[in-house]
Amino acid sequence: MINKRLLVKNLLAHNDENSFYDKKRFINIGEKEGKGKFLKHVCALANSNPKNNSFIVVGVEDEDNAIVGTDFFDDSKIQNLVNAYLGNPPLISYENIPFPHLPDGKVVGLVTIRSTGKLCSLRRNIWKYYGGSVFFRDGSMSMPKVFDIEIKDTNSAVVAEIEQHASNNIELTLNGVVDFVYNKHKDLEAHYKVFKEQFVVCWAGITKKVEGSTYYSRVDIELINEQVRLFYSALDEVEITTDENSFSTTEYIQLGLNGQQKYYPLETVTITFNDNGSYKIDSTLIFEPPQYDKKALYHVYNTNNVLLEKIRKGLSLTAHEKKDVVNLPATYLLCALNGFDDAKEKLEKYRLEIKEYDRTIYESLKESLRVLRKVKYS
């Protein structure tokens, strides 16, 4: 069983990017350029490592390998994105790895890529890359290749050694549980459960009981053995259920107009632990977005557009506008879910302006974009 925090440290110890490992300050698959670059690197790493894992570490400075972290990235549908754009797509996972010195909500992202052993290529055009393009790693670069295309296994031994050095042990697991319960979340209700005598899951949050069910807010969930943060949110409410073999979460999001807010179930994620020391994560989107009258939404949409322009130009807002801008990400989300196709583009385009204006509203904006990604790739 691999401790992913140790794995990240061992990868960074190589210092320079190479044919099985890349590092990024951040990735942005919400825009065409960021999506195209990400798919290019995935394709190149898969082709350069047909028989072993390859990795992208996110949240690291390129110059000095400083671990600065990136936002928690909850995108269980990333495999769907890769399947949509790549031929012979590799198996891919994105995991959020907590580091003690990083602030809440900041983690190191670890993308693990496992080739199918077949040549991977772009299935269709994306950004400036053409469908049919094939990429390989040339040192630290992902480069296109048009002749003498042959996939070779050159990294299996060194990657196996790195993963071996990142193996977990009882001391690391116990320290992880104690740190989670008594240090990270001493102000919250925290729990842990052992599955199959091997896996330890810890979770914490503020609890609320409604009709016999317990819901958590400010939720943090970690698979301690692998030092992977499975879920983190300062906003949503989550229902957690367990049995002897599985750990399940159902996430709810709050939506509505004019103060008429309701909770809607978004997604259920179930981790099933097996006797052979493996586990499987299944996610099911159960979201049915509320539908509203288009005339009412046009009014909201146009109001939001005016607010964004005033923020962009640095103009002062009235007291009423300040109240409206707090709900701007959530109301743009409703517009996007009701057929306003460019509402998501507005959130992406103005995210930096919103971040400078108000960090709390910016956190809501990120949550809205996360929901839209889940809906798109389901």
BELGIGI-V638725 format. One record per residue. RES is the residue in one small letter. SS is DSSP state (A for helix, B for strand, O for the rest). PHI is phi in radians with two decimals (999 if undefined). NEAR is the number of other ideal C-beta (glycine too) atoms within 12 Angstrom. Layout:
res,ss,phi,near
RES,SS,PHI,NEAR
RES,SS,PHI,NEAR
This chain:
res,ss,phi,near
m,O,999,29
i,B,-1.66,32
n,O,-1.46,32
k,A,-1.20,41
r,A,-1.17,37
l,A,-1.13,30
l,A,-1.08,35
v,A,-1.05,42
k,A,-1.08,24
n,A,-1.18,27
l,A,-1.16,40
l,A,-1.16,31
a,O,-1.12,18
h,O,-1.28,27
n,O,1.21,17
d,O,-1.60,18
e,O,-1.12,29
n,B,-2.63,27
s,O,-1.34,35
f,O,-2.11,43
y,B,-2.70,41
d,B,-2.30,41
k,B,-2.32,36
k,B,-2.40,31
r,O,-1.20,25
f,O,-2.84,27
i,O,-2.23,34
n,O,-2.39,27
i,O,-1.62,40
g,O,-1.47,29
e,O,-2.05,22
k,A,-1.07,19
e,A,-1.11,18
g,A,-1.10,22
k,A,-1.14,32
g,A,-1.09,30
k,A,-1.13,26
f,A,-1.09,40
l,A,-1.12,44
k,A,-1.06,38
h,A,-1.17,43
v,A,-1.08,47
c,A,-1.06,46
a,A,-1.14,43
l,A,-1.18,44
a,A,-1.11,46
n,A,-1.22,45
s,A,-1.49,45
n,O,-2.43,39
p,O,-1.24,30
k,O,-2.20,24
n,O,-2.58,30
n,B,-1.23,34
s,B,-2.26,44
f,B,-2.46,48
i,B,-2.16,46
v,B,-1.76,45
v,B,-1.99,39
g,O,1.87,36
v,B,-2.24,36
e,O,-1.22,19
d,O,-1.23,20
e,O,-1.25,11
d,O,-2.17,12
n,O,1.14,23
a,O,-1.13,17
i,B,-1.49,29
v,O,-1.80,26
g,O,1.48,30
t,B,-2.51,33
d,B,-1.13,36
f,O,-0.96,37
f,O,-2.09,39
d,O,-1.72,36
d,O,-2.40,38
s,O,-1.24,33
k,O,-1.71,29
i,A,-1.10,37
q,A,-1.10,27
n,A,-1.12,22
l,A,-1.08,31
v,A,-1.10,38
n,A,-1.10,21
a,A,-1.25,21
y,A,-1.95,35
l,B,-2.02,43
g,B,-1.47,24
n,O,0.88,24
p,O,-1.14,29
p,O,-1.32,41
l,B,-1.33,23
i,B,-2.45,37
s,B,-2.43,31
y,B,-2.12,39
e,B,-2.11,38
n,B,-1.77,39
i,B,-1.89,45
p,O,-1.31,43
f,O,-2.14,31
p,O,-0.99,20
h,O,-1.46,14
l,O,-1.48,27
p,O,-1.23,18
d,O,-0.96,25
g,O,1.53,28
k,B,-1.77,25
v,B,-2.50,40
v,B,-1.81,45
g,B,-1.51,43
l,B,-2.15,46
v,B,-1.67,44
t,B,-1.88,37
i,B,-2.11,41
r,B,-2.15,26
s,O,-1.18,36
t,O,-1.47,22
g,O,1.56,18
k,O,-1.90,19
l,O,-1.13,28
c,O,-1.69,42
s,B,-2.60,33
l,B,-1.23,34
r,O,-1.43,23
r,O,-2.63,17
n,O,-1.10,16
i,B,-2.64,30
w,O,0.96,22
k,O,-1.74,15
y,B,-1.77,30
y,O,-1.65,18
g,O,-0.99,18
g,O,1.67,22
s,O,-1.15,32
v,O,-2.12,33
f,B,-2.15,36
f,B,-2.34,36
r,B,-1.49,35
d,B,-2.08,17
g,O,1.18,16
s,O,-1.72,22
m,B,-1.94,20
s,B,-1.73,37
m,B,-2.09,21
p,B,-1.26,23
k,O,-2.42,25
v,O,-2.14,13
f,O,-2.56,8
d,O,0.91,9
i,O,-1.41,19
e,O,-2.64,14
i,O,-1.55,31
k,O,-2.22,20
d,O,-1.65,21
t,O,-2.19,21
n,O,-2.08,29
s,A,-0.96,21
a,A,-1.15,15
v,A,-1.21,24
v,A,-1.18,35
a,A,-1.07,20
e,A,-1.18,19
i,A,-1.08,29
e,A,-1.16,29
q,A,-1.10,17
h,A,-1.20,21
a,O,-1.73,31
s,B,-1.12,21
n,O,-1.44,30
n,O,-2.60,16
i,A,-1.09,17
e,A,-1.07,11
l,A,-1.11,24
t,A,-1.15,29
l,A,-1.08,20
n,A,-1.07,22
g,A,-1.15,36
v,A,-1.13,31
v,A,-1.06,20
d,A,-1.12,25
f,A,-1.13,31
v,A,-1.35,25
y,A,-1.79,18
n,A,-1.97,18
k,A,-1.12,29
h,O,-2.29,29
k,O,-1.18,13
d,O,-1.65,15
l,O,-2.11,25
e,B,-1.34,24
a,B,-2.07,30
h,B,-2.43,26
y,B,-2.50,29
k,B,-2.55,28
v,B,-1.75,21
f,B,-2.00,27
k,O,0.95,24
e,O,1.06,15
q,O,-2.28,22
f,B,-1.77,36
v,B,-2.13,35
v,B,-1.93,38
c,B,-1.98,41
w,B,-2.52,41
a,B,-2.62,35
g,B,3.01,31
i,B,-1.54,22
t,B,-1.66,22
k,B,-2.53,19
k,B,-1.79,12
v,B,-2.33,13
e,O,0.87,8
g,O,1.49,7
s,B,-1.80,17
t,B,-1.82,23
y,B,-2.09,28
y,B,-2.06,35
s,B,-2.12,27
r,B,0.89,28
v,B,-1.49,41
d,B,-2.37,38
i,B,-2.30,41
e,B,-2.31,41
l,B,-1.59,41
i,A,-1.12,39
n,A,-0.95,39
e,A,-1.82,39
q,O,0.92,37
v,B,-2.05,40
r,B,-1.47,41
l,B,-1.47,41
f,B,-2.74,45
y,B,-2.66,40
s,B,-2.77,38
a,O,-1.65,27
l,O,-2.09,33
d,O,-1.32,35
e,B,-1.93,32
v,B,-2.32,40
e,B,-1.79,33
i,B,-2.08,36
t,B,-2.29,21
t,B,-2.40,24
d,O,-2.42,15
e,O,-1.20,14
n,O,-2.02,19
s,B,-2.56,25
f,B,-2.26,37
s,B,-2.22,29
t,B,-2.20,39
t,B,-2.11,31
e,B,-1.70,39
y,B,-2.05,31
i,B,-2.13,38
q,B,-1.71,30
l,B,-2.39,35
g,B,2.78,21
l,B,-2.15,26
n,O,0.95,16
g,O,1.38,11
q,B,-1.63,13
q,B,-1.68,18
k,B,-2.38,17
y,B,-1.63,24
y,B,-2.09,28
p,B,-1.16,25
l,B,-1.79,40
e,B,-2.69,36
t,B,-1.94,27
v,B,-2.09,33
t,B,-2.15,24
i,B,-1.80,36
t,B,-1.87,21
f,B,-1.73,30
n,O,-1.88,16
d,O,-1.17,14
n,O,-1.55,10
g,O,1.50,16
s,O,-1.98,17
y,B,-2.55,27
k,B,-2.33,17
i,B,-1.97,29
d,B,-2.05,18
s,B,-2.13,30
t,B,-2.27,20
l,B,-1.35,27
i,O,-2.04,21
f,O,-1.34,27
e,O,-2.12,15
p,O,-1.12,25
p,O,-1.20,25
q,O,-1.87,16
y,O,-2.23,25
d,O,-1.08,14
k,A,-1.09,15
k,A,-1.10,11
a,A,-1.13,21
l,A,-1.23,27
y,A,-1.05,19
h,A,-1.10,19
v,A,-1.11,31
y,A,-1.05,30
n,A,-1.15,21
t,A,-1.09,27
n,A,-1.08,38
n,A,-1.07,28
v,A,-1.14,22
l,A,-1.09,36
l,A,-1.09,36
e,A,-1.13,20
k,A,-1.15,23
i,A,-1.13,32
r,A,-1.06,19
k,O,-1.50,14
g,O,1.31,11
l,O,-1.43,16
s,O,-1.32,13
l,O,-1.82,24
t,O,-1.26,14
a,A,-1.04,10
h,A,-1.18,12
e,A,-1.16,22
k,A,-1.11,18
k,A,-1.22,17
d,A,-1.16,29
v,A,-1.22,36
v,A,-1.08,24
n,O,-1.63,32
l,A,-1.00,40
p,A,-1.05,43
a,A,-1.20,37
t,A,-1.33,43
y,A,-1.10,44
l,A,-1.03,43
l,A,-1.06,39
c,A,-1.08,39
a,A,-1.09,32
l,A,-1.33,30
n,O,-1.99,26
g,O,1.70,17
f,O,-1.50,26
d,O,-1.10,15
d,O,-1.59,18
a,A,-1.12,34
k,A,-1.11,30
e,A,-1.09,21
k,A,-1.10,34
l,A,-1.11,39
e,A,-1.14,30
k,A,-1.15,22
y,O,-1.87,32
r,A,-1.11,32
l,A,-1.21,16
e,A,-1.11,26
i,A,-1.14,32
k,A,-1.05,20
e,A,-1.23,14
y,A,-1.28,29
d,O,-2.83,20
r,A,-1.19,16
t,A,-1.15,19
i,A,-1.14,35
y,A,-1.09,29
e,A,-1.09,27
s,A,-1.15,33
l,A,-1.07,42
k,A,-1.10,35
e,A,-1.12,33
s,A,-1.12,40
l,A,-1.14,37
r,A,-1.09,37
v,A,-1.10,40
l,A,-1.14,38
r,A,-1.10,34
k,A,-1.07,33
v,A,-1.14,27
k,A,-1.14,24
y,O,-1.70,25
s,O,-1.52,22
